[in-house]
Amino acid sequence: MTPIDKHKETFKEEAYELIGELETSLLELEESPDNTELVGRVFRAMHTIKGSGSMFGFDDIAKFTHEIETVFDLVRNGKIPVTKELIQATLSARDQIREMLDAYGSGNPADDGKSRELIALFRRFIPTAGERGGVLQYAPTTTGGGQDIHEPPQKSITCRIRFRPSHNVFMNGTNPLCLLAGLRALGECKVISHIEDIPPLEDINPEFCYTHWDIILTTRQGIDAIKDVFIFVADDCEVDIQIADDNGMASGENKTDHKRIGEILVERGDVTREDVQEALSSQKRIGDILVESGHITGQQIQSALIEQRQQAKQVFEKKRGGEPASSIRVPADKLDDFVDLVGELVIIQQRLSRTAVSQNNAELLSIAEEVERLTVEIRDSAFSVRMLPIGTLFGKFKRLVHDLSRELGREVEMTTDGAETELDKTVIEQLNDPLVHLVRNSIDHGIEPPETREATGKLRRGTIHLSAIHSGSSVLIKIRDDGKGLDTNAIRDKAIEQGLITGGAELSEKELFALIFLPGFSTAKKVTSVSGRGVGMDVVKRTIDALRGSIEINSRYGAGTAITIKLPLTLAIIEGLQVEVGGEHYVLPLSAVEECVELSREDVVKSHGRHIMNVRGDIVPYIRLREWFMAAGESPAIEQVVISRTDGRRVGFVVDNVIGEHQTVIKTLGRFYQNVQGISGATIVGDGRMALILDVPQLVREVESCASPVGAVS
């Protein structure tokens, strides 16, 4: 990949983030149309996409975005109101920009006709406009006081910019003259070239840039607009931006409050003001003295004089305080490799600890303990950089709710809580589709039409609330709506109709709700573009199970529905319970384990061969893993039962021996074993042997569907 291609990819990544922020800002602006800060965020996002797109050859994106930016410049200046029509048009423009970004490198060009339609739509928002040379120009209009109505209300600021490109700036695909042109577009701009570093002709490398520039810029666009010009070269070039303060002095300079000696002498009456001026005029100017002494060049003193003249013309604003913390962008695959190496380190640390214990060497035990402490810190640090706030996922659903409520004729408000709750990036990526389906269901099946809600005494506008909270080593995600809730009678009738249950079956409310997750099950009266085919909830359940999570439904007919998803914080390393069956080791996720009890042969006899046991008055079915995995040999006289909870019920797993807790580094199985039911992966235990990781929910379902006696778990 060439340097320019790398910069194009960087631009695309930045642009995808910007249009994500743009969508969020637009949806918030629809709720608060008078919020000038949100208008500024929309304008800056458009301005940055336009400027950077033009720099890296995305000319169609730059031209298209310019039209929207121009309209929002008028909005920012209070000349056009924020309306729902403008918000909807801008959301469509945001989607078109994304399509144009996707089109680069795919071989499938974006729809130019749609771009032209959107440009024509945005031009209709402008009160007075004309075209000249293909570029939209606005007719100058003045208010009663003679002020240009398009003049931004911000105060002017004057900036001193030192722009020193790196020598190899041309090889990175950057033309410094384009950056200078971008600055000139922001306001009154004076550029002074420094050419003293240019070597003799015989020593010049034609691919190097030897020139740097001082720019004195007076603008009303603000410091953010200036920084946007250099956004893609800030890491490779030296860019120093200083803003003058109210006293015409660059921020950061030392100010002196004491009077000059001439002023004191005049006040005392020792000399007149004319005497002081005559004495000063007889002296050489400081600039001439410094140039003659060789301390500075003529270009440098010229730059300072221009800045001085600019300062004399303007009233300066104070410099904004605090620079943002530096950050670095790391490719996801490198991060995954890092976590894999940490996992290997955990395995080696466990082997070291086991060896230290077996040899009973005090010095080796001390080293093993220190390595274990460091390994835990490295593991936690590695996981922390993979963690993302779930708000990055919640933010995507605002657009979904906005569009779907318009399509279905509903009035829906989405609220969130716990957006700062962090989850592993892999979990968040795989959680997107299930949450999309659940939110769509809440709007289509849950929230009633406004008229229906009013007739039942509810507010016209329904609410969907998404929340997330940490719960130990898991995260609880809840999707709650105040719609009509689930009708247990309708669910029962549909299940009987499909032959899923018999007419006389007695099911609890939770068991009835669990039927929703069966393939092909739907209570919708008709099939729509949104739902009704019974495809989706079963996929949601499978995805949550694959993430080693659980899902639970609570609903009250007429009042609403709440769906709670419980997920582990990470999929790379889990806390597990190591057990032994027939000489082989297995691991059960510790989050699914409730307790361990003993099972004697007398207990088996008392149950008359049925796979059930009495645990403090509670009848618990169990699965004999020795029989299920067809392990050789005799079972011990007293076996152990690991009791777990899955799908809202307790199920036991009979094992030979419980070894103890184990920090489990999950390894995926080869492609020949990926479809083995009841096994989610493998790990390496302390003695170097492999242990299979049990998928508890899937194993229970597999046993229940088996016709053998082992399958009798209920």
N, C-alpha and C positions, 0 to 999 in steps of 0.2 A: 504494500500500500504506500503510495506516494505521500509526501507531507501535505499536499493540498487535499488529498482524499481523507487524510486523518482529520484535518480541520473541518472538512465538510461533515464528517461523522460526528465530530464534537458539536458542530452547529445543530445538527439534527437532534442530538440528545438534549441540548439546551432548549431547543425550540419545543420539543415534546413536553418538557417540564413547564415551559412558559404557557403553552396552550392549556395545560392542566390547571395552572394557577388562574389563567384567564377565565376558564369555565367556572371555577369556584367564585371568582370575583363577580362575574356576571349574574350568577344565581343569587348571591348576596345583594347585589345592586338592585335586582328586581324587587326584593323585599324592602330595601332602603334606598329609593331613587334619589334622595337628596344628600346622600353620603359622598362628599367630595373626595374623601380618601379613596373610596372604591373606584370612583371615576378615574382618579390619578393612576391607580394600579392597572386598570384596563388600558389606559393610554400608554403607560410605560411598557407594558407587555407588547402591545402592537408596535411601538416605536423600536423596541429592541429587536423584534423579529424582522422588521423591515430593514433596519440598518445592517444587521448581521447577515441577513439573507442576501442583500445586495453585495456585500463584501465577498461572499464565498460563491457567487455565481447562481444563487437561487433567485433569478431576476423575476420570474413569474410570481413567486411568493412576495417579494418586495413590492412589486407593482400592485398586487391585489391588496396587500395589507395597508399600503399607503392610503387607499380610499377609505378604509374603515378608520384608520388613525386620524384622518382629516376630520371625519364626522365627530369623533370623540374629542378632538381638539376644540370644536365648537361647543360640545357638551361641557367640557372642562371650563370653558370661559363663560358658561351660563347662557349661551345663545340658543341651545336646543335642549328641550327637556328629555329626561329619561323616561321612555314609555315601554310598555310590554312589547309593542311591535319592534322597537329598536333592540331590546334585549333578545327577542327571538331571532331577529335578523343577524345579530352579532354571534349568537350561538351557532347559527347555520354557517356563518363565515368561519368560525373557529373550526367546525367540522371540515369545511372545505380546505382550510390550511393544513389540517392533519392529512387529508387525502393527498394533497400536493406533496407533503413530506414523504408519505408512504410511496408515492409514485416514483421518486428518485431512486434509481437503481433497480426497480422492479420490472422495467420494460413495459409497464402499463401506464400510459400518461393519464393525468387527472382530467376530469371533464371541464374543458375550457368554456363550454356553453353555460355550465352552472356558475362559473366564476363571473362571466359577463352578466348573467341575470342578477347575481348578488351585488355587483358593482352598480348596476342600474337601480337596484332597490335602495342602496345607500345614498345614491345621488338625490333620490327623492326626499330624503330627510333634510337636505340643505335648502334653506330659503332662497338664496340667490347664488347661482353658480354659472360659470361658463367654461368652455374648454379652449385651451390654446396649446397647440403643438402636442395634443394627446395627453396633456397633464391638466388635471382639474385646477382651475384658478377661481378665486372667490372675489366677487365684486366688493371693492372697498366701501364700507358704509360707516357713517359716523353718528354718534349720539348727539343729543342737543348741545353738549358741551364741547363738541368737536373732537372727541376721542374716538379712535378707531375701535369699532365694536369687537373686532377680532383680536385686539391687543390683550394678551394674557394679563390677568390681574396680579401676577407675581411681581415682586420688586426685582429690579435688575441687580445682577451680581457681576463683579469683574474678577476673573480668574487669571492667575499666572500658571501656565502649563509648560513644563519642561518635558519634551518628548524625545527620548533617545532610543531609537530602535537598535536591536541587536544587529551585529554585522551580517548574519545570515537571514535577515528578515525576508529577503526576496525569495529564498529557497523554501520558505514556509508558505508561499503563496500570497503574501501580504504586500500591498502597494501603499506605502506611507502617504502618498499624495491623496489617496482616497479618504484616508482618515482626516487629513487636513481639510479636505472638501467638506467632510461631515461636520467638522467644527465650524466652518464658515457658514453652514446652513443654520447654525444655532443663534447667530447674532453678529454684532460688530466684532470683527476678528482681524488682528494684526499678527503676521507671521514673520519671524526673523530666523534666517538660516544660519547655522554655524558650520563653516566649511574649513575651519582651521585643522581638522583632523584628516583631511584628504591628503594622501601621500603623493609623492612625485609620480608622474605618469607611468614610469617603468615599474613602479611597485604596486600599482593599482590592481586589485582583483575585481574584474567587472561584475562578479556576482555578489560583491559585498556592498553594504551601505555604510558610508563614512560620515554622513551628514546627520546632525540632530537639529532640533528646532525649539525656539521659545515662542509660545503663542500667548498673546494677551487677548482674552475673549470677554466681551460684555454680552450677557444673555439674560433672558427672562425664563429660560427653560428649566433652570435648576441644575444642581450638581449631578443628579441622577442621569440626566440626558447627556452630560459630558462624559460620565463614566461609561455609558452605553456605547459611545463611539469606540472606546478602547477595550471593550469587554472580551474580545477574543485574542488580544495581543498583550494583555496585562502581564501574563506570566513570562513572555519572551522579551519584553521591552521595558525600559525604565520610563514610567509615566508618573510625574509628580504634579499634583494639582493643588494649588494653594488659593484660598479665597481671601479677599481683602476684608477687613473689618470696618466698623463705623468710622474709624479715624483715618481711613485710607492707608492703613499699614497692614501688611500681610500677616495673617493669623500665625501666631507662634513667635513673632518677633517680640523682643523686650521693649516695653513702653517706658518712657521716662516722664515722670510727673514734675520734675524740677524745671525752673525757668532757665532760659539761655542767658549767658553772661551779658550779652548786648541788651536784653530786656531789663535786667537788673540795673545796669548803668543808666539807661534812659529813665527808669522810674526814680532813681536817685537824683537825677538832674545833672549828672556828671557830663553826659554827652547828649546831643540831640539825635533823633531818629535818622535825620539826614546824614549825620556823621557816621553812624553805623552802616548805612547803605553805601556811602562812599568807600568806606574801608572794605566792605564785602566785595564791591565791584572791582576793586583793584586786585583781588585775589584770583588765581586761576580756579576754574570750576573743578570739582572733585573728579568728574569724569575725565577731563583733559589730563589732570595729574596722574590718574591711574593708568590711562592709555600710554602716556609718555614713559611711565616707569615700567611698562611691560607687564603689569599685573593682570590686565584684562585686554580684550580685543575691542575693536570698534563695533563689531556686531553686538557684543555683550552690553556695551553702554547704550547702543541704539535701542536694544530690547528694554532696558531699564527706563529710558526716557519715554518710550511709548506707554509703558505701564504707568508711569507717573502722570501722563496726560489723561489716560483713561480713568485713573483714580480721581482726578480733579473734576471729571464730568459726572460721576455717579455717586449715589448713596449706597453704601455697602451693607450687606447683611453679614451677620456673624457666621463663622464657619460651624457647620454641624459637628457635634462631638462624637467621638468613638468610631472606630473602624470595625467592620464585621470580623468575626474570628475567621482565621484562615481555615480552609478545608481542602481535601484532596479527593478526586474522583477515582475510584478503584473498580476495574471490571469485575463483574459478579463471578466469573469463572476463577479468577485469582483468589477471591475470597473463599470460594468453595474449596479450592485446593488447600488453602490455609487451614480451614476447619478440618479437612481430612487428615492433615498432618498432626493437628492437635489430637484427633481421635487416636492416631497411632501412638502418640506420646502417652496418652492415658493407658493404653493397653500395655506398653512397656513398663510404665510406672507400677501397674498392678502386678506384673510378673516380678519386678524388683521387690515389691513389698512381700510377696509370697515367698520369694527366695530368702529374704532377710529373716522372716519368721521361722522358716524351716531350718535354717542354719543357726538360729539363736545367737547371732553375732551382734553384740551391742553397738559396735561402730557402724556396721552395715545397716542395722535398724535405724540408727540416727540419720544416716544418709538417706535411707528410704523415706523416712518421715519428712525430711526437708524437700526431697524431690516431689513427694505427694503434695505438700503445701504449694510449691511452685507450680505444679501441674494444674492444680485446682484454680490458681489465679490466672494462669494462661488460658485455661478452658473458659473461665468466666469472661475474660477479656475478649477472646475470640468470638464468643456467642454475642457479646454486647454489640460488636460491630456489625453483626448480621441482623440485629433486632431493628425493626422499623415500627413507628407508631401506627396503630391500626387506623388512625385518622386519614392516612394516605389512601386507605380503601373506602372508608366511609364517605370521603369527599366525592368519590365517583358516583355515588348513588343519588346525589342531589339532582344531577342531570337526568338520571333514569326516572326519578319521581316526577320531575318537572314535565318531561316529555310524555310519560305514560298517563299521568293524570289528565293532560290535555287531550290525549287520544281517546281516553275512556269517559271523558266528561265528568271527572271527579275533581273535588277540591281537596288537595292533600298537602299537609305540611310535614316535612321531615325534620326531626330533632335528633341530636346525638349527645352522648355523654361518655366520658372516658376515652376520648380520641387519642390521648397521649399514651394509652396502654400499649406496650410493645409486644410484638410477636416476631418469631423467626421469619425472615423474608420468604422462605420457601413455603411456610404455612400460609402467609398472606397471599402469595401468588395462587395457591391451589384453592384458597377460600373464596376467591372472587366469584366464580360461577355459582356455587351454592347460595351465596348471599344474594346475588342478582335474582335467582329464581325465587327465593323466599320473599324478597321485597316486591317482586312482580305479583306474587300470589297475594300478598297483603293488600295491594291496591285493587287487584281484579276480584278476588274472592272476599276480601275483608271489608274494605272501606265502601260504604254504600254511596249511591248518588246523593247529591246535596238535598234534593227534595225529600228523599226517603229518610235521610237523617233528621231533617227538620220535623217530619211527621212523627218520628219516634222520640222527639224531645232532645235530640243531639244538636251540636253545632254543625253548621253546613260543612265546615272544613274538618276533615278527618286528620288524624295524626299517626305517623309512623315514627317510632322511637328506636334508635339503634344505640346500644350501650355495650361497653366492655369493661371488665374489671379483673384484676389478678385474684386468683384463688389458689394459694400454695404454688405448686409447680405447674398450674394450669391457668388458662384464661377462660372466663365465662363471657360469651357473646349472646346478647338477647335482642331479638327483633319483636317489638310489641306494637300492636295497632289497637285502635278503639273502634273497630268495625263491628260486624254482626256476629263474629265468633263462629265456632264449629257446631253444626247440628248433629248430635250423636245419633238421632233417629235416622237422619238421611244417610249417615255413614253406615249404620247397621243395615238399612234396606239395600244400599248399593252392594255391600259385602255379601248379603244373602243372594242378591240377583246374580253376582259374578261367581257364586259357589265357593266363596272364600270361607264362610262360616255357615253353620246350619241355623234354621229358624229358632231352635230352642237353646242355642248357645248363650251362656251367661258370661259376658265380658265386662270387665271394669272399664271406666272411662279412659284410662291410659291405654288399655289394650285396644280399644276402639280407635283411639287416635293413632296408634301404631300402624293400623291398617292403611293409613294414608301413604305410607312409605312403600307399599307393595307396587310392583310394576303394573302399569295399566289402570291403576285405581284413580277415579275422579268422580266427584259429585256434581260437576258442572252440567247444566241443562243443555248447553250447546257449545260447540267447538268454535273458538275465536282465534285470532292471530296471536293472542297472549297465552291462552291456556285452554284446557278442556280435553286433551288427548290422554291424560294420565301419564305423561312422560315428564319427568323432572324431579319429583319428590323422591323416587327410588334412586335417581342419580345423586341427589343431594345426600341421601343416607349412605350410599356407597363411598362417596368422596369423604364424608366425615369419618366413616369407619377407616378408610385408608390413611387418614391423618391421625389414627389412634384416638379419635374423639368420640363423643356421644352427643345425641340430640334428643331433646325432650319437648313435648307440646303441652301447654296448659291453656285452656280456653273456657270461656263462659258464654253461652249462647246469648247474643244480644249485647254483650259488653266488650268483646274483643278477644284477641289471641296473643299469646306470648310463646315464642319458640326460643329455647335456650340451648346453645351449643357450647360444649366443654371441650377444649383443645389443649394439648401439651404446648409448653412454651417453645420447644424446639424439637426437631425430628432427628437431629444428629446424634445426640447422647441422651439417654434416659436413665432414670433410676429404676432398677429392676429387682425382682426376687428370683434368685437362682435356686433351682430345684433339681433333683436327680431322679431319673426313672430308668430302671434296668441298666444302670451303669452309664447312661448318657445324661448330659446336662441340658436343661432348658431354662429359659428366662421368661417370666411373666412381668408385664409393666406394673411397677409398684403402685401407680395411680389407680389401677383397677383392683388392687388387693385390699380386702377389708380385714381379714383375720386368718389365722391358721389354727386348725384343731386336729385332734387325733382321731383315727378310725381303726378300731380293733376288729378282729375277726368275729367277736361276739356281737358287735354292732351290725356287722354284715348279716349274721344269722338272724338277728331280730327283725331286720327289714325284709326277710323272706326273699332275698335275691333282687329286690327292687333297688334301684340306684338312688335312694333317698336316705337322709339322715336327719335326726332331731338335734337342732342346735339351740339350746335354751328355749324350747317350746316352738321354735320356728322350723318348719319342714323345708329342707334345702336339697334339691336334686344335685347329683354330682356325676362327673365324667371320670372314668378310670383311664388315665393316660397310658398306663401300662398295656391295657387291652387295645386302646385306640391306636397306639403306635406299634402294637404287636411285639413288645419287648420280650426277650427270652428270659427264662429263669423264674424263680418263685418270688412272690411279693413278701415283704417282711411281715412279721406278726402284727406289728402296729404301724400303720401307714399314716401319712400326713394329708390333710385336706386343706388346700388353699382356697378360701372362699372369696369370690370376686362378685362385683355387681355389674351387670351388663343389661342394657335395654330396660332398666328399672326393676330388675329382679336379681336374686342371689343365686349363684351357681358355684358348685365346688369342683375342684380338680384334685383327684387323688394321685399322690406322688409317693415315691419310696422315702424320700428324705428332703427336708428343706435346708439348703446350705446357708442362705442368708442374703442380705442385700448386695447388689452388684451394680457398679457404675457401667452401664451398657453402651458401648459404641456400636451403633447399628451399621451392619454391612448388608448391602443388597445381595440377593441370591442371583445366580447366573440365569440366563434366559431360559434354560431348560427346566428350572425350578420355580419360575416366577408365578406359575398358576397353581402351585401347591396350596390347597385350602387349609386355613388355620395357622399358617406360618407367615410372618411378616418380614423376616430377615434372620440374620445370624450375627454372632459376636464371638470374640476371642476372650476366654476366661483366663484367670491368672496363671494356670499351669500350661497355657499354650493351646489347650484344646478348644474345639469349636462348640458353641451352644446355640441351639435354634431359639428364636424369639417367637413366642406364641401370640397369635392374633386372637384375643379372647372372644370378641363378638362373633367373628367369622367362624371360629372353631365351634362355638355353641350352635350356630345355625347349621353348620355342616353335620354335626352330630344329630341334631333334631331331624334333619332330612334323611338320615340313614335308617334303613329298615332293620339293622342288626340290633340285638339286645343292648349293645353299648349305647345305642342312641336313645335309650329311655331315660331322658333327663327331666321328665316332668311327671 
